[in-house]
Amino acid sequence: MEKCPLCCSENTSFYCEGESREYYSCENCDLVFVPAGFFFTSSVEMRKYEHHQNEPEDLVYQEYLKQIMDPVLERISVGAKGLDFGCGPGPALSQMFEIEGCQMDIYDAYFAPNEEVFARSYDFITACEVVEHFHKPRMEFDRLFSMLKPGGVLAIKTQLSPCDGTFPQWFYKRDMTHVCFFFGQKFEVFGCKMWS
């Protein structure tokens, strides 16, 4: 039996297989997850992330990032302190927030491993296309929420699991570094309010 890495429930079951790995689902929180035995090593993950084409100067990429930035700007004050969590090799989002007058820190386990951020508090934290990579989502969410000031914003951008039975064919799970897939309605259980 695979224990759910998000809510820690043991009420999980085999869901499907594909891409040479298995997927399990949790009856409690609806998380679909890949068991740890199928995770890539850190060195393999880093090599894959190095090939991401997310350049800060790319105007198309900037437009994409505005999908997470604009709703955050509506909810914070000028000069707010933020953390771009999982910024990748090119921290475009933090640069965009700085242009808007925010004070920004960055963290990425591979490209900006600044552990000092975990002792700080933030008005907002962004996790853009990050949570689907979490090997230990409960630990990561607990850590992120603990770093938020009262009333702070945790902004998450990810693709939510389809609920129409098409998960086995879903393009998003084909990225082998994606190991956690969330169902939108259950995010509120963990203190996340949905907006789009």
Buried (B, 14 or more C-beta within 10 A) or exposed (E): EBBBBBBEEEEBEEBEEEEEBBBBBBEBBBBBBBBEEBBBEEEEBBEEBEEEEBEBEBEEBBEBBEEBBEBBBEBBEEEBBBBBBBBBBBBBBBBBBEEBEBBBBBBBBBBBEEEEBEEEEBBBBBBBBBBBBBBEBBEBBEEBBEBBEEEBBBBBBBBBBBEEEEBEEBEBBEEBBBBBBBBBEBBEEBEBEEEE
